[in-house]
């Protein structure tokens, strides 16, 4: 990936929302995602493990159209076939999904490929095999993903230093603990319940976007304006 495109991708990863219909509470997925986009979500992943293919595809098409209206990249979790069929902006795969190199071969060079990683070795290999960004976690205890391994701050920082592609942290991230990630080298945070489990999704998204921006830029500001 060219440097300019990589920088643009890094900026778009500031507040990365991952959908989870568990938190809908009678609302539609379309409505809660729209509220999160209005609040400032900068990147959107549709994650559906239990929907039938037809329903998944229909929802994906609607959400991508809405994300496009907000200028937000839209990727599909795991389901490469649907991502290709609907011409999604990209796809995100985990360590137990399709291998990154195989995904890249299927989606081509221009689509966004995100890969989950928990170790430096996994991160370096994912970049080598065509990943455009990494999702690293769980950086805090989380109830959203039962199979998520804990990743220490030191490992998160080591991963960021070992690769040249953008890294986002995921797992148990809240408004309150986002500042704890300062100095890790990540370019943003990926969240699920911190947005979609809230009553006021727009307000939660706006607050998280500001917290993520402050966290990412804290060291830059300190270096630019030393006391």
Secondary structure, DSSP 8 states (H G I E B T S, - for coil): --HHHHHHHHHHTSEEEE--GGG-TTS-HHHHHHHHHHHT--EEEE--SSS-HHHHHHHHHHHHHHHHHTT-EEEEES-HHHHHHTT-SEEEE-TTSS-HHHHHHHH-SSSEEEEEESSHHHHHHHHHTT-SEEEE--SS--SS-TT-----HHHHHHHHHH-SSEEEEESS--TTTGGGGTTS--SEEEESHHHHTSSSHHHHHHHHHHHHHHHHHHHHHHHHT--
